Amino acid sequence: MRALGSLVCGFVFGWGLFISGMIRPDKILGFLDVLAIPSGNWDPSLAVVMAAALAVTTVGYALARRRTPVFAAANEWPTQTAIDRSLVGGSILFGIGWGLVGLCPGPALENLASLSPGVIVFLIAMAVGTLAHDVWYARASTPSLTQAKVADG
């Protein structure tokens, strides 16, 4: 049942991306091009989409906090609340990628249906970045041989 719930939520999210135009890189880049404001070519419609998403999410979280999940034993809220280097660095990388390409992971996956070479390259780069992240953190969490010798005395 949990997988079915996830599928339905993903389907609704995908339709929301499609209807709002968030899968169109030109629309995203038109919003991010704030230098176009004086000329009147700036596209503020994405701000409306983001505000609406924030409003729906706020109501959704308020309702979810009061209830037990339908497809799980308990809510699984994030436990980390600190703003650390990893969060800031990841946010910067995400923003740079979004600004250069006009896609983020959800819309990129939806755009995969277009078989656009640019989208395919973006998704491959995203997958390589994800794997590099996992390798980096796996190495960082594994004690080095020098640390092990020091600990052993």
C-alpha positions in Angstrom: 0.0 0.0 0.0 2.9 2.3 0.8 4.3 1.9 -2.8 0.8 2.6 -4.2 0.6 5.8 -2.1 4.0 6.9 -3.3 3.0 6.2 -6.9 -0.1 8.3 -6.6 1.8 11.2 -4.9 4.4 11.0 -7.7 1.8 11.0 -10.3 0.1 14.1 -8.8 3.4 15.8 -8.4 4.3 15.1 -12.1 1.1 16.5 -13.3 1.6 19.6 -11.2 5.1 20.1 -12.8 3.6 19.6 -16.2 0.6 21.9 -15.8 2.7 24.7 -14.2 5.3 24.6 -16.9 8.1 23.7 -14.6 9.3 21.0 -17.0 10.1 23.7 -19.6 13.7 24.9 -19.2 12.9 28.1 -21.1 10.2 29.0 -18.5 12.6 28.4 -15.6 15.4 30.4 -17.3 12.9 33.2 -18.0 12.1 33.4 -14.3 15.8 33.2 -13.2 16.8 36.0 -15.7 16.1 38.9 -13.3 18.2 41.2 -15.5 15.3 41.1 -17.9 13.0 42.8 -15.4 13.6 46.3 -16.8 12.9 45.2 -20.4 9.7 43.5 -19.4 10.8 40.1 -20.6 11.0 38.6 -17.1 8.6 35.7 -16.5 7.2 36.0 -12.9 4.7 33.2 -13.3 7.0 30.7 -11.6 6.9 32.8 -8.4 3.1 32.2 -8.4 3.7 28.5 -8.8 6.2 28.5 -5.9 3.9 30.5 -3.6 1.0 28.2 -4.3 3.2 25.1 -3.7 4.4 26.7 -0.4 0.8 27.3 0.7 -0.3 23.8 -0.1 2.8 22.3 1.6 2.2 24.4 4.7 -1.4 23.2 5.0 -0.3 19.6 4.2 2.3 19.6 7.0 -0.1 21.1 9.5 -2.6 18.3 8.8 0.0 15.6 8.7 1.5 16.5 12.0 -1.8 15.8 13.7 -2.4 12.4 12.1 -1.0 8.9 12.0 0.1 8.0 8.4 -2.2 5.7 6.5 0.5 3.5 5.0 3.1 3.6 7.8 3.2 3.1 11.6 4.4 6.6 12.4 5.5 9.8 10.7 9.2 9.9 9.7 10.2 13.5 10.1 13.7 14.7 9.4 15.9 14.8 12.5 18.7 17.1 11.3 17.9 20.7 11.7 21.4 22.3 11.6 22.5 24.4 8.6 25.9 22.9 7.9 28.5 23.0 5.1 27.0 20.1 3.3 23.5 21.7 3.2 24.9 25.1 2.0 27.3 23.5 -0.5 24.5 21.2 -1.9 22.2 24.2 -2.2 24.8 26.1 -4.1 25.4 23.2 -6.5 21.7 22.7 -7.0 21.2 26.4 -7.7 24.0 26.5 -10.2 22.7 23.5 -12.0 19.2 24.8 -12.0 20.4 28.2 -13.3 22.6 26.8 -16.0 20.2 24.2 -17.4 16.7 25.2 -16.2 15.9 21.8 -14.8 16.0 20.2 -11.4 15.7 16.4 -10.8 11.9 16.1 -10.8 11.3 18.0 -14.1 14.4 16.3 -15.6 12.9 12.9 -15.0 9.6 14.0 -16.5 11.5 15.5 -19.5 13.2 12.1 -20.1 10.1 11.2 -22.1 11.2 13.7 -24.7 14.5 11.8 -25.3 16.2 15.2 -25.6 20.0 14.7 -25.6 20.4 17.6 -23.2 18.1 16.1 -20.7 19.8 12.7 -21.0 23.2 14.3 -20.4 21.8 16.2 -17.5 20.4 13.0 -15.9 23.7 11.1 -16.5 25.6 14.0 -14.9 23.1 14.0 -12.0 23.5 10.3 -11.5 27.4 10.6 -11.6 27.2 13.4 -9.1 25.0 11.3 -6.8 27.4 8.4 -7.0 30.4 10.7 -6.3 28.6 12.1 -3.3 27.9 8.6 -1.9 31.6 7.5 -2.5 32.8 10.8 -0.9 30.7 10.3 2.3 31.4 6.6 2.5 35.2 7.3 2.5 34.7 10.2 5.0 32.8 7.9 7.4 35.3 5.0 7.2 38.2 5.5 9.6 41.6 5.6 7.8 44.4 3.2 8.6 46.3 5.9 10.4 43.3 6.7 12.7 42.9 3.0 13.4 46.6 2.7 14.4 46.3 5.7 16.7 43.2 4.3 18.3 44.9 0.9 18.9 47.8 2.6 20.6 
